[in-house]
Amino acid sequence: MPRAKKTVRSTAAKRIRLLIATRKGLWTLTSDLARNAWKIAGPLFHGHIVHHAVGDPRDPRTLLAAARTGHLGPTIFRSTDAGKTWKEAAKPPAFAEGSGRVVNHTFWLTSGHASEQGTWYAGTSPQGLFRSADGGATWESVDGFNKHPQRKAWCGGDQDGTPDGAKLHSILVDPRDPKHLYIAMSSGGVFESVDAGADWKPLNKGVRADFLPDPSAEYGHDPHCVRFAAGHPDRLYQQNHCGIFRIDRPNERWQEIGATMPKSVGYVGFPMVVHPRDPDTLWVFPMDGTTVWPRTSPGGRPSVYRSRDGGSSWKRLDQGLPKAQAWWTVKRQAMTADARDPAGLYFGTTSGEVWGSRDEGRTFRCLARHLPHIYSVECA
């Protein structure tokens, strides 16, 4: 009688790993699925500014990291062995010679459609869009955006219009259609393409731009983060400099959902995280939206706010977080969720701490301290 085959289980499936990109390198935090004990490792790319590090949902062994290095300049590193070894891109994102534009850094990385193995998108500062078809080894300009006749007007010229530099971010690929794309720009607004980036149109109706002469302008807005609702790509949520918004396509107008936030806290923030399964649940991390810069938590009392009804109401979640004299905040890529049940929620702070929750934000505890200023936290 033949012996039964031994079942081989993936060790990666038994772990949760967070990629922590910082001002001075890349760290990882790893735990088993119980999320009780966490082990920190790093740094990789020590001393380099790592703006974003992400895993490939199509291949758990592939990781990409966008870095600004002292000697190589802005570049992208790739790993195909779950982070054991890394190789620099042979051709990182760069504007065409003679264009008068130079990439300061790659700010955002997004994997392509599930049907397009090896495809990636990158957003840069100043605002540029690039695509790779070979797993991140070489990058080409998406000329439909970068050379669009309206690009300069959309972006407000070629000057860095925000305090930390203009950025193209929140690159979203419709899971039903690889040609259907969304991007967001600070500054510029949200834009949509239905032809794989060959042409674009603004999607900003209903969003306020209180800092412009015309607050309802077609473009020139300052979205901070845009996300698909879980399992519902016709719904998008947006954390904006001037509010929190939601749109349900095919509608062309965003609805404000941040007006019910407490007046003492306000609606300004950078990150937005959606629940992995529930399209009505999302989390934001408010910051002081007055003239304070760099940003801080409101009143030195940081908190996550959660909505379970698509933004109609919000609840403060701060159990375990500092009650006073905590003046850090959270950048737009520095908050994420895992896919466990209940979902884990994680964020990294501008003071180098990583906080985590095993119960969807009801309670938090500090997972790591004393890291450099954190730019992004992603669950790989």
HELIX and SHEET records of a PDB file:
HELIX    1   1 ALA A   12  LYS A   14  5                                   3    
HELIX    2   2 ASP A  143  ASN A  146  1                                   4    
HELIX    3   3 ARG A  151  CYS A  155  1                                   5    
HELIX    4   4 PRO A  298  GLY A  300  5                                   3    
SHEET    1   A 4 TRP A  38  LEU A  44  0                                        
SHEET    2   A 4 GLY A  25  ASP A  32 -1                                        
SHEET    3   A 4 ARG A  15  THR A  22 -1                                        
SHEET    4   A 4 ILE A 374  CYS A 379 -1                                        
SHEET    1   B 4 ILE A  49  ASP A  56  0                                        
SHEET    2   B 4 ASP A  59  THR A  69 -1                                        
SHEET    3   B 4 GLY A  73  SER A  79 -1                                        
SHEET    4   B 4 LYS A  87  GLU A  88 -1                                        
SHEET    1   C 4 HIS A 105  SER A 111  0                                        
SHEET    2   C 4 TRP A 120  SER A 125 -1                                        
SHEET    3   C 4 GLY A 128  SER A 132 -1                                        
SHEET    4   C 4 GLU A 140  SER A 141 -1                                        
SHEET    1   D 4 LYS A 167  VAL A 173  0                                        
SHEET    2   D 4 LEU A 181  SER A 186 -1                                        
SHEET    3   D 4 GLY A 189  SER A 193 -1                                        
SHEET    4   D 4 LYS A 201  PRO A 202 -1                                        
SHEET    1   E 4 PRO A 223  ALA A 229  0                                        
SHEET    2   E 4 HIS A 232  ASN A 240 -1                                        
SHEET    3   E 4 GLY A 243  ASP A 248 -1                                        
SHEET    4   E 4 GLN A 255  GLU A 256 -1                                        
SHEET    1   F 4 GLY A 269  VAL A 274  0                                        
SHEET    2   F 4 LEU A 282  PRO A 286 -1                                        
SHEET    3   F 4 VAL A 304  SER A 307 -1                                        
SHEET    4   F 4 LYS A 315  LEU A 317 -1                                        
SHEET    1   G 4 MET A 335  ALA A 337  0                                        
SHEET    2   G 4 LEU A 345  GLY A 348 -1                                        
SHEET    3   G 4 VAL A 354  SER A 357 -1                                        
SHEET    4   G 4 ARG A 365  ALA A 368 -1                                        
END                                                                             
